[in-house]
Amino acid sequence: MLIRIHHTTTFRLAVLASLAFVLVGGAVLGFLYWRMLFVIDGQIDGALAREYADMTAAYTKGPWSIAHPPITIVCASICS
């Protein structure tokens, strides 16, 4: 007597559980990917905005006004 495996309840439940696992796993990974896109995008936008603000400040004040205070602090700590 041959048992047709695809007609058994055990096989059907195993296939159903496998499909549910794959679908839930895909949904979780898809959600994580979607959220990471927004987080990484926000970090890049923030870094570019800070860089733009620093460059604009350096351009409007001149290069020595930004570099001068750290140089005097370093020189004062070394020379003392």
C-alpha angles and dihedrals in degrees: 000000000000119000115215101222097200090058095056123102092229092057093047092049091049091051091047092049091047092051091047090050093050093047095047091045091049092049092050093047091045091052092048091049091048093050093045090055090059094045095048091044090053092049092050092047091049093049092049092048091051091047091049091050092049093048092047091050091048092049096048097042097037128246098276096054091064098038097041102073096052090047092053092047091051093044092048092051093048097042096048 
